[in-house]
């Protein structure tokens, strides 16, 4: 047995830190809370107010333009099924949280990834943190989210955003590092400033990889938003939660499948978007 | 100092190390430690060690060496893509190692351009946008830079490919884009890092020729890196041979061919096809006898007699070649009371100083008369006898 007198109560200190944040920066968190909520409500309002068939047509057109006519038809068909399950509203609510979280993930993740890609020390510090973030069970994020933002949709967005952040940071970093050395040298040899090098050469070159990161981040967000229903994020996850509590197989099947359909549609579309930005690798 | 011999680039005691403990490594090098010792003790790799040379305005300076000899490290020091560990680099008399980052960017924008082995083209930009890049960074207006880019693409024969992407072009065409991109900023100095090594032999030859053509028009100062000694000797006005980060010898191709400084270089030049390196001007000599077109037949015969030759070139007052007279014709003409002018024939071959000996071989095979080497305005510079053409082959 490990000696009982040797103790290190890390959890206690983390708890104290989060509580300290909460008491001393409550205004900050309130401000974040209300702005996130404002954005979320507006996105959801748009998704719910727009007639269902308009969204179906939009999904069809996007699928058609990005992939193929068949894909467009399948995507629209899947979404139609979701509506027929009677889960249109929870699906739109889930989608709204996903979109909001992904938006914030990208806003934070891409700049952090750029910093990581251009600074080795920062990258060395951040890498283990990202590793930890990705291995930590997703439920754990719910606790600080609830402390800082109470129950509801905003902590849902917060937890989802944190959980979905690592892929976009990692892939932005990777994309920047994979830019061919000669290309960077060429840009430098013409006297580019660091900013010109980043904006005109490195970021466009890294774009396919960054788009792959957007895809992964979106999928992570979708997975997390289901779990976040436990702290009141609502949406499809809530339907699943209710089905578990009532052991309702019918409802569980329908809501579970709806999540899968949403995942398929979002994944294929963001992937197709990522593919658009691929340039052929130069030979040699 | 005249304009021709002005030093454009001057590198003094340049050393470039890679790794940590560079200070310690520098001291070890100063004490004469070898590359291996330095690496073992300090973990430092020596890229370039105590290299000095100067390149004149308008000169093509070739750095030749095998992989790992430090030649690419060296060329990257000239535009500070590699920061020298010690030593000085002067461009137009200014020590560029002392520039701050803004001054360095300015110098790169205006004075230097680089061409890369694998072209280094921006794959997300069109050919046109690639060529525009240097101008865009400089802050040139869109209209102006499009115009300049278009002209430069025209100059390298890529008209009509403006909107293509690099991946759609062949290797040779991609490197033309690289060249156009470098020339577009109108730099004084062109740094070329093995620009033709990734190309097929035939295309490489075309590109070499094209570079020489462009150079004869633009007279840039060029530093050219290659591992191919034939290419070095074909392109270079002067060649520096590098080995293990050190310059073993600097000289004109002829000097290196004739007196290699070390066994290493001797081994190298053994494979060189001398006929591809030597030009007409290298094997021509001043004719021992020449006469003016106003001279009499008897003078001509006497000149040929005293010099023991069977034919003589006849020049006018401006040293322009009028023709050749053979001893047989002269003697016959003396009996027939003809003048020198009447027996002159044009039955000889002429060439220019820059023609490679290789191209003279077929001519030398078919004629018995010497070849006349003429300047552009038709003056006689020297003659080449067939023996010297054919002996250049061995």
Contacts between the chains, C-beta under 8 A, distances in Angstrom:
chain1	res1	chain2	res2	distance
A	180	B	118	7.9
A	180	B	120	7.5
A	182	B	116	5.0
A	182	B	117	7.5
A	182	B	118	5.5
A	182	B	119	7.6
A	182	B	120	3.9
A	183	B	120	5.4
A	183	B	121	7.5
A	183	B	122	6.1
A	183	B	123	7.6
A	185	B	76	7.6
A	185	B	81	5.5
A	185	B	114	7.4
A	185	B	116	6.9
A	185	B	120	6.4
A	186	B	114	6.9
A	186	B	116	6.0
A	186	B	120	3.6
A	186	B	121	7.5
A	186	B	122	7.4
A	186	B	181	8.0
A	187	B	122	7.6
A	187	B	133	7.3
A	187	B	137	8.0
A	188	B	81	6.1
A	188	B	108	7.4
A	189	B	79	5.5
A	189	B	81	6.4
A	189	B	108	6.1
A	189	B	112	6.9
A	189	B	113	6.8
A	189	B	114	4.0
A	189	B	191	7.5
A	190	B	108	6.3
A	190	B	109	6.5
A	190	B	113	7.0
A	190	B	133	6.1
A	190	B	134	4.0
A	190	B	137	5.1
A	190	B	185	6.8
A	191	B	104	7.7
A	191	B	105	4.2
A	191	B	106	6.7
A	191	B	107	7.4
A	191	B	108	3.4
A	191	B	109	3.6
A	191	B	110	7.9
A	191	B	134	7.7
A	191	B	137	5.7
A	191	B	138	7.4
A	192	B	105	7.5
A	192	B	137	5.1
A	193	B	105	6.3
A	193	B	137	7.9
A	196	B	137	5.9
A	200	B	133	7.6
A	200	B	136	7.6
A	201	B	122	6.1
A	204	B	124	4.5
A	205	B	122	7.7
A	205	B	123	7.3
A	205	B	124	6.1
A	207	B	124	7.7
A	279	B	123	4.7
A	279	B	124	5.5
A	279	B	165	7.4
A	279	B	167	7.1
A	280	B	123	7.3
A	280	B	167	4.5
A	281	B	123	7.8
A	282	B	118	7.3
A	282	B	119	7.7
A	282	B	121	7.4
A	282	B	123	5.6
A	282	B	166	6.9
A	282	B	167	6.4
A	283	B	171	8.0
A	284	B	118	5.3
A	284	B	171	7.9
A	284	B	198	5.9
